[in-house]
Amino acid sequence: MPDHYIRYIEPLESELATQVEYDMDEQDQEWLDVINAERRKEQLDQVSYETFEIIMDRLEKEWFELASTNSYMKRVPKQDSALPSEDSTCAVCDDGEGENSNAIVFCDGCNLAVHQDCYGVPYIPEGQWLCRKCTVSPEAAVSCILCPNEGGAFKQTPEGKWAHLLCALFIPELSLGTQLYMEPIEGVNRIVKGRWKLTCSICSHRTGACIQCDIRSCFTAFHVTCARKHGYLTPMKVAPDAEGNLPSTPPSLKALCEKHMSVSSKTRILCGSGDELTTPQKTSKVARAYSKGYHLGPPLVPAIVVTRVTDYIAKIVLRKKHIFILSVCKYWSLKREARRGAPLLKRLHLEPWTASSISKQQTEDTRQRRLNHLHNLRGDLEKVRMLADFTRKREREKTRSANVISTLVDSVMFPHDGVLRAAFEQTTNLDRNHYFTEPVAPEEAPDYQTIIERPMWWEKIKGRLDRREYTSVEDLESDIHLVLDNSMKYNSKPEHLYHRVAARIKTNAAPIFEGLAAIKQRQPDSSV
């Protein structure tokens, strides 16, 4: 047993204000290394990782303090982002009552309120608790594949898509993989095609999968979340009886349209339980966090924040300190934009109002302008593609015409070129082992140059044919005989291998030479 208890005392705000809470990541390290490389070229001192963390930490805290006290930012109502716990209802069952074993928990990222049993939270962790959306995708917006509505309690499918847990509970084809954790949502591929084609009678959108009124003769369709807003869903929890006992079986999940709704339900909605029908829906933090169109531009760091950061690191010796601080401010601004306005310090992320409101959401005009720009860009790319296709066809025709002209010129200037090449190939084919293809190497026959005055080989003849150097049949015939005669002269003994091969080729090539002789007789008449 220890001699004393270890007790954690949470630091005060004044103490946290002087502590460096920011921890640089790999992206920060890459950026700072590039900056240091540029400073090294300018013969400036290097910026340490610790100095960078101090500046980023001070920027975050100064910005948060400015956002909390600035009169411009105060004009944005903070109450919309979080309701008091006693007024919050579960986003799944829409009930505000909690118990010791089934309390309402709030997401520290988006302030979502859910029961432990409804959302699958077996135990409340120490410290912060984040919903599935804030855990997996804290910076990117998500949308439900089953309805067009934003906000609410989301869970993932095995394929990584997102859907409202409420939608999954009411659509009969869907099921939950684990009841304890209420995830993943399974069976999306089992949803009948007709359900995807239904049009919601409330929002008039034909997106997602609708359910229908439980009355067999009624075919009114609506999204589950739309039905929840208009009170079409029956309560998912029932009140205890007079003795305080709960029913043994849970209530069945039903949805009734306005026509078949019970009188008590209509009265309850008209008397005030359905305030959401008469008042505009608040743009809460939950809705903003899940919205597709939620877009924040980069926050602009005011001069007062730059001045405070400069004064804070006054004791740090750094050349061109002000220029470096401005560069860090730009980097911090872009990083906040990439995180959709979320603070870079987790402690500040737990505050109920975390997103800066200076940057407006992307308007419909902006989206339309971007769409028009993309249409124009596509048209320009299509024109470029057509021009490239025409150019390719033109060059192909030019190549074909050049080949035709070259063939015609060759037939006029060198009428017997094809016949000479054919005769040469027939002769070289007789040399099956390619004895006379290459010149004789000096190391193999040192005295070859002294005995043979004019060395000749097949590759040399082929080169002369390619260069069109044979203007007469006699020249080609002379070179072919020269190759064979040189071999027989150097290898004078008849039993020698090269002598026998040369003699055999000369004998077998006699018909070829006779054909060349016939061409030689016609050559004067064709060369006029």
C-alpha positions as CSV (number, residue, x, y, z in Angstrom):
1,M,0.0,0.0,0.0
2,P,1.3,3.5,-0.8
3,D,2.0,5.8,2.0
4,H,-0.2,8.5,0.5
5,Y,-2.9,8.9,-2.1
6,I,-2.2,10.3,-5.5
7,R,-4.7,13.0,-6.3
8,Y,-4.9,14.9,-9.5
9,I,-5.6,18.6,-9.2
10,E,-6.8,20.2,-12.4
11,P,-4.7,23.3,-13.2
12,L,-6.3,26.7,-13.1
13,E,-7.0,28.7,-16.2
14,S,-4.2,31.1,-15.3
15,E,-1.8,28.2,-15.2
16,L,-3.0,26.8,-18.5
17,A,-2.6,30.2,-20.1
18,T,1.2,30.0,-19.6
19,Q,1.6,26.3,-20.5
20,V,2.4,25.2,-24.0
21,E,-0.4,22.8,-24.8
22,Y,0.2,22.7,-28.6
23,D,1.9,19.6,-29.9
24,M,3.2,19.8,-33.5
25,D,2.4,17.0,-35.9
26,E,4.1,15.7,-39.0
27,Q,2.5,18.3,-41.2
28,D,3.9,21.1,-39.0
29,Q,7.3,19.5,-39.0
30,E,7.4,19.3,-42.8
31,W,6.3,23.0,-43.1
32,L,8.9,24.2,-40.6
33,D,11.6,22.2,-42.3
34,V,10.8,23.9,-45.6
35,I,10.9,27.3,-43.8
36,N,14.2,26.5,-42.2
37,A,15.6,25.5,-45.5
38,E,14.7,28.9,-47.0
39,R,16.1,30.7,-44.0
40,R,19.3,28.7,-44.4
41,K,19.7,30.0,-47.9
42,E,19.4,33.5,-46.6
43,Q,22.0,32.7,-43.9
44,L,19.5,33.1,-41.1
45,D,19.3,31.2,-37.9
46,Q,17.1,28.1,-37.6
47,V,13.7,28.1,-35.8
48,S,13.4,25.3,-33.3
49,Y,10.4,23.1,-33.0
50,E,9.8,24.4,-29.5
51,T,9.6,28.0,-30.7
52,F,7.1,27.0,-33.4
53,E,4.9,25.2,-30.7
54,I,5.1,28.3,-28.5
55,I,3.9,30.6,-31.3
56,M,1.1,28.2,-32.4
57,D,-0.1,27.8,-28.8
58,R,-0.2,31.5,-28.2
59,L,-2.0,32.1,-31.5
60,E,-4.7,29.6,-30.5
61,K,-5.2,31.1,-27.0
62,E,-5.1,34.7,-28.2
63,W,-7.7,33.9,-30.9
64,F,-9.9,32.1,-28.5
65,E,-9.7,35.0,-26.0
66,L,-10.5,37.4,-28.8
67,A,-13.4,35.3,-30.0
68,S,-14.8,35.2,-26.5
69,T,-14.6,38.9,-25.7
70,N,-14.9,40.7,-29.1
71,S,-18.1,42.6,-29.5
72,Y,-18.5,41.5,-33.1
73,M,-18.4,37.9,-32.2
74,K,-20.7,38.4,-29.4
75,R,-23.5,39.3,-31.8
76,V,-23.6,35.6,-32.8
77,P,-25.9,33.9,-30.3
78,K,-24.1,31.1,-28.4
79,Q,-27.3,29.7,-26.9
80,D,-28.2,27.9,-30.2
81,S,-25.1,25.7,-30.0
82,A,-26.0,24.0,-26.7
83,L,-29.1,23.7,-24.6
84,P,-29.1,23.2,-20.9
85,S,-29.0,19.6,-19.9
86,E,-32.4,19.7,-18.3
87,D,-34.0,21.0,-21.6
88,S,-32.1,18.7,-23.9
89,T,-33.9,15.6,-25.4
90,C,-32.3,12.5,-26.8
91,A,-31.6,12.7,-30.5
92,V,-32.8,9.1,-30.9
93,C,-35.8,8.6,-28.7
94,D,-36.8,12.3,-28.3
95,D,-37.1,11.8,-24.5
96,G,-35.6,14.2,-22.0
97,E,-35.8,11.9,-19.0
98,G,-32.6,10.3,-17.7
99,E,-31.7,7.6,-15.2
100,N,-28.6,6.7,-13.3
101,S,-28.1,3.6,-15.5
102,N,-29.2,5.4,-18.7
103,A,-28.1,9.0,-18.5
104,I,-28.2,11.5,-21.2
105,V,-24.6,12.1,-22.4
106,F,-23.4,15.1,-24.5
107,C,-20.8,14.9,-27.2
108,D,-17.9,17.2,-26.4
109,G,-17.3,17.9,-30.1
110,C,-20.8,18.7,-31.4
111,N,-22.9,18.8,-28.2
112,L,-25.1,15.9,-29.4
113,A,-27.5,14.7,-26.6
114,V,-28.3,11.0,-26.5
115,H,-29.2,8.3,-24.0
116,Q,-26.6,5.7,-23.2
117,D,-28.9,2.9,-24.3
118,C,-30.2,4.7,-27.3
119,Y,-26.7,5.4,-28.8
120,G,-24.8,2.5,-27.5
121,V,-22.6,4.0,-24.7
122,P,-22.2,1.2,-22.1
123,Y,-20.2,3.4,-19.8
124,I,-19.4,7.1,-19.6
125,P,-15.6,7.6,-20.0
126,E,-13.6,9.8,-17.8
127,G,-12.9,13.1,-19.5
128,Q,-14.4,13.9,-22.9
129,W,-16.8,11.7,-24.8
130,L,-17.2,12.1,-28.6
131,C,-19.9,10.7,-30.8
132,R,-19.1,8.4,-33.7
133,K,-19.1,11.3,-36.2
134,C,-16.7,13.5,-34.1
135,T,-14.5,10.5,-33.5
136,V,-14.2,9.3,-37.1
137,S,-14.7,12.5,-39.1
138,P,-14.4,15.5,-36.9
139,E,-13.5,17.9,-39.7
140,A,-15.5,16.7,-42.7
141,A,-19.3,17.0,-43.1
142,V,-21.3,13.8,-43.3
143,S,-24.8,13.1,-44.7
144,C,-27.3,10.4,-44.2
145,I,-27.8,8.0,-47.0
146,L,-31.4,7.4,-46.0
147,C,-32.7,11.0,-45.7
148,P,-31.8,14.5,-46.8
149,N,-31.8,16.0,-43.3
150,E,-28.7,17.1,-41.5
151,G,-27.8,16.8,-37.8
152,G,-28.7,14.1,-35.4
153,A,-27.2,10.9,-34.1
154,F,-25.1,9.2,-36.8
155,K,-23.7,5.7,-37.1
156,Q,-21.7,4.1,-39.9
157,T,-22.4,1.1,-42.2
158,P,-19.8,-1.6,-42.8
159,E,-19.0,0.2,-46.1
160,G,-18.1,3.4,-44.2
161,K,-21.2,5.4,-45.2
162,W,-23.2,7.4,-42.6
163,A,-26.9,7.1,-41.6
164,H,-29.1,8.3,-38.8
165,L,-29.5,5.8,-36.1
166,L,-33.2,6.8,-35.9
167,C,-33.6,6.0,-39.6
168,A,-32.0,2.6,-39.1
169,L,-34.4,1.8,-36.3
170,F,-37.6,2.5,-38.3
171,I,-36.6,1.1,-41.7
172,P,-37.6,-2.6,-41.4
173,E,-34.8,-4.0,-43.7
174,L,-32.0,-2.5,-41.6
175,S,-30.5,-4.0,-38.5
176,L,-27.7,-3.3,-36.0
177,G,-24.6,-5.4,-35.8
178,T,-24.2,-5.1,-32.1
179,Q,-27.1,-4.0,-29.8
180,L,-24.7,-3.0,-27.0
181,Y,-23.0,-0.4,-29.2
182,M,-25.9,0.1,-31.6
183,E,-23.6,-0.2,-34.6
184,P,-22.8,-0.9,-37.4
185,I,-26.0,-0.3,-39.5
186,E,-26.4,-3.4,-41.7
187,G,-28.7,-4.4,-44.5
188,V,-28.6,-1.3,-46.7
189,N,-28.4,-3.6,-49.7
190,R,-31.6,-5.4,-48.5
191,I,-33.7,-2.3,-48.8
192,V,-36.3,-2.8,-51.5
193,K,-35.9,-0.7,-54.6
194,G,-39.4,0.7,-54.3
195,R,-38.5,2.3,-51.0
196,W,-35.8,4.4,-52.7
197,K,-38.3,5.7,-55.2
198,L,-40.8,7.0,-52.7
199,T,-41.3,10.7,-52.5
200,C,-41.5,12.2,-49.0
201,S,-44.9,13.9,-48.4
202,I,-43.4,16.3,-46.0
203,C,-40.2,17.7,-47.6
204,S,-41.2,16.6,-51.2
205,H,-37.7,15.2,-51.8
206,R,-37.2,11.9,-53.6
207,T,-33.9,11.1,-51.9
208,G,-33.0,8.4,-49.4
209,A,-35.4,5.7,-48.3
210,C,-38.9,6.6,-47.0
211,I,-41.2,4.7,-44.7
212,Q,-45.0,4.6,-45.0
213,C,-47.9,5.0,-42.7
214,D,-48.5,1.8,-40.6
215,I,-52.2,1.7,-41.6
216,R,-52.4,-0.9,-44.3
217,S,-54.7,1.0,-46.6
218,C,-52.6,4.2,-46.3
219,F,-49.5,4.7,-48.6
220,T,-48.4,8.1,-47.3
221,A,-44.5,8.1,-47.4
222,F,-42.1,10.2,-45.4
223,H,-38.5,10.2,-44.2
224,V,-38.0,9.0,-40.7
225,T,-36.4,12.3,-39.6
226,C,-39.1,14.3,-41.3
227,A,-41.7,12.3,-39.5
228,R,-39.9,12.9,-36.2
229,K,-40.0,16.7,-36.8
230,H,-43.8,16.6,-37.5
231,G,-44.6,14.2,-34.7
232,Y,-45.6,11.2,-36.9
233,L,-43.5,8.7,-34.9
234,T,-45.0,7.0,-31.9
235,P,-43.1,7.4,-28.6
236,M,-40.2,5.0,-28.4
237,K,-40.5,4.9,-24.6
238,V,-43.7,4.5,-22.5
239,A,-44.3,6.1,-19.2
240,P,-44.5,3.9,-16.1
241,D,-47.9,2.9,-14.7
242,A,-49.4,4.2,-11.4
243,E,-47.3,1.9,-9.4
244,G,-44.1,3.0,-11.2
245,N,-43.6,-0.3,-13.1
246,L,-42.5,-0.4,-16.7
247,P,-44.0,-2.8,-19.3
248,S,-42.0,-6.0,-19.8
249,T,-41.9,-5.6,-23.6
250,P,-40.7,-2.5,-25.3
251,P,-43.2,-0.5,-27.4
252,S,-43.3,-1.3,-31.2
253,L,-41.9,1.3,-33.5
254,K,-44.8,2.8,-35.6
255,A,-45.3,5.8,-37.8
256,L,-48.7,7.3,-38.5
257,C,-49.5,10.0,-40.9
258,E,-51.4,13.2,-39.9
259,K,-54.7,11.7,-41.1
260,H,-54.4,8.5,-39.0
261,M,-52.6,10.0,-36.0
262,S,-54.3,9.5,-32.6
263,V,-56.3,12.3,-31.1
264,S,-54.0,12.4,-28.1
265,S,-51.0,12.8,-30.3
266,K,-52.6,15.7,-32.2
267,T,-53.5,17.4,-29.0
268,R,-50.0,16.9,-27.6
269,I,-48.5,18.5,-30.7
270,L,-50.9,21.4,-30.8
271,C,-50.5,22.1,-27.1
272,G,-46.8,22.8,-27.2
273,S,-44.9,19.5,-27.3
274,G,-44.4,20.1,-31.0
275,D,-42.9,23.6,-30.8
276,E,-40.5,22.7,-33.5
277,L,-43.4,22.8,-36.0
278,T,-44.3,26.4,-35.2
279,T,-40.8,27.9,-34.8
280,P,-38.0,27.9,-37.3
281,Q,-35.4,25.2,-36.6
282,K,-32.4,26.6,-34.9
283,T,-29.1,26.5,-36.7
284,S,-27.4,24.6,-33.9
285,K,-23.9,23.6,-33.6
286,V,-24.9,20.0,-34.3
287,A,-26.6,21.0,-37.6
288,R,-23.7,23.2,-38.7
289,A,-21.1,20.4,-37.9
290,Y,-23.0,17.9,-40.1
291,S,-24.0,20.3,-42.9
292,K,-22.6,19.7,-46.4
293,G,-22.6,23.4,-47.2
294,Y,-20.8,24.3,-43.9
295,H,-17.7,26.1,-45.2
296,L,-15.5,28.5,-43.3
297,G,-12.9,30.6,-45.0
298,P,-9.5,31.0,-43.4
299,P,-9.7,33.1,-40.2
300,L,-7.9,36.4,-40.6
301,V,-5.4,37.1,-37.7
302,P,-5.8,40.7,-36.6
303,A,-2.9,42.9,-35.9
304,I,-3.5,43.0,-32.2
305,V,-3.0,39.2,-32.0
306,V,0.2,39.5,-34.0
307,T,1.4,42.2,-31.6
308,R,0.5,40.1,-28.5
309,V,2.3,37.0,-29.9
310,T,5.4,39.2,-30.7
311,D,5.5,40.6,-27.2
312,Y,5.0,37.1,-25.7
313,I,8.1,35.7,-27.4
314,A,10.2,38.9,-27.0
315,K,12.9,37.1,-25.1
316,I,13.4,34.6,-27.9
317,V,16.3,35.7,-30.1
318,L,15.4,35.2,-33.8
319,R,16.4,37.2,-36.8
320,K,13.5,38.5,-38.9
321,K,11.2,37.4,-36.2
322,H,8.2,39.5,-37.4
323,I,8.3,38.0,-40.9
324,F,8.4,34.5,-39.4
325,I,5.5,35.2,-37.1
326,L,3.4,36.4,-40.1
327,S,4.3,33.2,-42.0
328,V,3.2,31.1,-39.0
329,C,-0.1,33.2,-38.8
330,K,-0.8,32.3,-42.5
331,Y,-0.1,28.7,-41.9
332,W,-2.2,28.6,-38.7
333,S,-5.1,30.3,-40.7
334,L,-4.9,27.6,-43.4
335,K,-4.8,24.8,-40.9
336,R,-7.8,26.1,-39.1
337,E,-9.7,26.3,-42.4
338,A,-8.8,22.7,-43.2
339,R,-10.2,21.7,-39.8
340,R,-13.5,23.5,-40.6
341,G,-12.8,26.1,-37.9
342,A,-12.2,23.6,-35.1
343,P,-9.5,24.8,-32.6
344,L,-6.1,23.1,-32.7
345,L,-6.1,22.7,-28.9
346,K,-8.3,19.9,-27.6
347,R,-9.0,21.8,-24.4
348,L,-10.5,24.7,-26.4
349,H,-12.4,22.2,-28.6
350,L,-14.5,21.2,-25.5
351,E,-15.9,24.7,-25.2
352,P,-19.6,24.9,-26.2
353,W,-18.9,27.6,-28.8
354,T,-15.8,26.6,-30.8
355,A,-16.3,27.7,-34.4
356,S,-15.5,31.2,-35.5
357,S,-18.4,33.0,-37.1
358,I,-16.5,35.7,-39.0
359,S,-16.3,33.6,-42.2
360,K,-19.7,33.1,-43.7
361,Q,-21.1,29.9,-45.1
362,Q,-20.7,29.3,-48.7
363,T,-23.7,31.0,-50.4
364,E,-25.8,29.7,-53.2
365,D,-24.4,32.3,-55.5
366,T,-20.8,31.2,-54.8
367,R,-21.8,27.6,-55.5
368,Q,-23.5,28.7,-58.7
369,R,-20.5,30.6,-59.9
370,R,-18.2,27.7,-59.2
371,L,-20.6,25.4,-61.1
372,N,-20.7,27.8,-64.1
373,H,-16.9,28.0,-64.0
374,L,-16.7,24.2,-64.1
375,H,-19.1,24.1,-67.0
376,N,-17.0,26.6,-68.9
377,L,-13.9,24.7,-68.1
378,R,-15.4,21.5,-69.3
379,G,-16.4,23.2,-72.6
380,D,-12.9,24.5,-73.1
381,L,-11.4,21.1,-72.4
382,E,-13.8,19.6,-74.9
383,K,-12.6,22.1,-77.5
384,V,-9.0,21.2,-76.7
385,R,-9.8,17.5,-77.1
386,M,-11.5,18.1,-80.5
387,L,-8.5,20.1,-81.7
388,A,-6.1,17.4,-80.5
389,D,-8.1,14.8,-82.3
390,F,-8.1,16.9,-85.5
391,T,-4.4,17.4,-85.2
392,R,-3.8,13.7,-84.8
393,K,-5.9,12.9,-87.9
394,R,-4.1,15.6,-89.9
395,E,-0.6,14.3,-88.9
396,R,-1.7,10.7,-89.7
397,E,-2.8,11.9,-93.2
398,K,0.5,13.8,-93.7
399,T,2.4,10.7,-92.7
400,R,0.4,8.5,-95.1
401,S,0.9,11.1,-97.9
402,A,4.7,11.2,-97.2
403,N,4.9,7.4,-97.4
404,V,3.1,7.4,-100.7
405,I,5.3,10.0,-102.1
406,S,8.4,8.2,-100.8
407,T,7.3,5.0,-102.4
408,L,6.6,6.7,-105.8
409,V,10.0,8.4,-105.7
410,D,11.8,5.2,-104.9
411,S,10.0,3.4,-107.7
412,V,11.2,6.0,-110.2
413,M,14.7,6.6,-108.8
414,F,15.5,3.1,-107.8
415,P,13.3,0.8,-109.9
416,H,15.3,-2.4,-109.0
417,D,15.8,-1.7,-105.3
418,G,13.2,-4.2,-104.2
419,V,14.6,-6.9,-106.4
420,L,18.1,-6.3,-105.3
421,R,17.1,-6.5,-101.6
422,A,15.2,-9.8,-102.2
423,A,18.2,-11.3,-104.0
424,F,20.5,-10.2,-101.2
425,E,18.2,-11.7,-98.5
426,Q,18.0,-15.0,-100.4
427,T,21.7,-15.2,-100.5
428,T,22.3,-14.3,-96.8
429,N,19.6,-16.9,-95.8
430,L,22.0,-19.6,-97.3
431,D,24.5,-18.6,-94.6
432,R,22.5,-20.4,-91.8
433,N,25.3,-19.9,-89.1
434,H,26.0,-16.3,-90.0
435,Y,29.6,-16.9,-90.7
436,F,30.0,-13.9,-93.0
437,T,27.6,-11.5,-91.2
438,E,30.4,-9.6,-89.3
439,P,33.9,-8.6,-90.4
440,V,36.8,-11.0,-89.5
441,A,38.2,-10.0,-86.1
442,P,42.0,-9.4,-86.0
443,E,42.5,-11.6,-82.9
444,E,40.9,-14.5,-84.8
445,A,43.0,-14.0,-88.1
446,P,45.9,-11.6,-87.5
447,D,47.2,-12.0,-91.1
448,Y,43.7,-11.6,-92.8
449,Q,44.4,-8.0,-93.8
450,T,47.6,-8.9,-95.5
451,I,46.1,-11.7,-97.6
452,I,42.7,-10.1,-98.4
453,E,42.9,-6.7,-100.1
454,R,39.2,-5.8,-100.0
455,P,37.4,-7.3,-97.0
456,M,33.6,-7.5,-97.4
457,W,30.7,-8.9,-95.2
458,W,26.9,-9.1,-95.2
459,E,26.3,-6.2,-92.9
460,K,28.4,-3.9,-95.0
461,I,26.4,-4.8,-98.1
462,K,23.2,-4.3,-96.2
463,G,24.3,-0.8,-95.2
464,R,25.1,0.1,-98.8
465,L,21.7,-1.1,-99.8
466,D,20.0,1.1,-97.2
467,R,22.0,4.1,-98.4
468,R,21.1,3.3,-102.1
469,E,24.7,3.1,-103.1
470,Y,24.1,0.3,-105.6
471,T,23.3,2.0,-108.9
472,S,23.7,-1.2,-110.9
473,V,23.2,-4.9,-110.6
474,E,26.9,-5.5,-111.3
475,D,27.9,-3.7,-108.1
476,L,25.7,-5.8,-105.8
477,E,26.7,-9.0,-107.6
478,S,30.4,-8.1,-107.3
479,D,30.2,-7.5,-103.6
480,I,28.3,-10.8,-102.9
481,H,31.0,-12.7,-104.9
482,L,33.7,-10.8,-103.1
483,V,32.5,-12.1,-99.7
484,L,32.5,-15.7,-100.9
485,D,35.8,-15.4,-102.8
486,N,37.6,-13.8,-99.8
487,S,36.6,-16.7,-97.6
488,M,37.7,-19.3,-100.2
489,K,40.9,-17.4,-100.8
490,Y,41.9,-17.1,-97.1
491,N,40.8,-20.6,-96.3
492,S,42.4,-22.2,-99.4
493,K,42.1,-25.8,-98.3
494,P,38.9,-27.3,-99.7
495,E,38.3,-29.3,-96.6
496,H,38.2,-26.2,-94.4
497,L,34.8,-25.3,-92.9
498,Y,34.6,-21.8,-94.2
499,H,35.8,-22.8,-97.6
500,R,33.1,-25.5,-97.9
501,V,30.4,-23.1,-96.7
502,A,31.4,-20.4,-99.2
503,A,31.5,-22.9,-102.0
504,R,28.1,-24.3,-101.1
505,I,26.5,-20.8,-100.9
506,K,28.1,-19.9,-104.3
507,T,26.7,-23.0,-105.9
508,N,23.2,-22.6,-104.4
509,A,23.2,-18.9,-105.2
510,A,23.7,-19.5,-108.9
511,P,20.0,-19.3,-109.8
512,I,19.8,-16.0,-107.9
513,F,22.7,-14.6,-109.9
514,E,20.9,-15.7,-113.1
515,G,17.9,-13.7,-112.1
516,L,20.1,-10.7,-111.5
517,A,21.6,-11.2,-115.0
518,A,18.1,-11.0,-116.5
519,I,17.5,-7.7,-114.7
520,K,20.9,-6.5,-115.9
521,Q,19.8,-7.1,-119.5
522,R,16.6,-5.0,-119.0
523,Q,18.3,-2.3,-117.0
524,P,19.4,0.0,-119.9
525,D,15.9,0.1,-121.3
526,S,14.3,1.1,-117.9
527,S,16.8,3.8,-117.0
528,V,16.0,6.2,-119.7
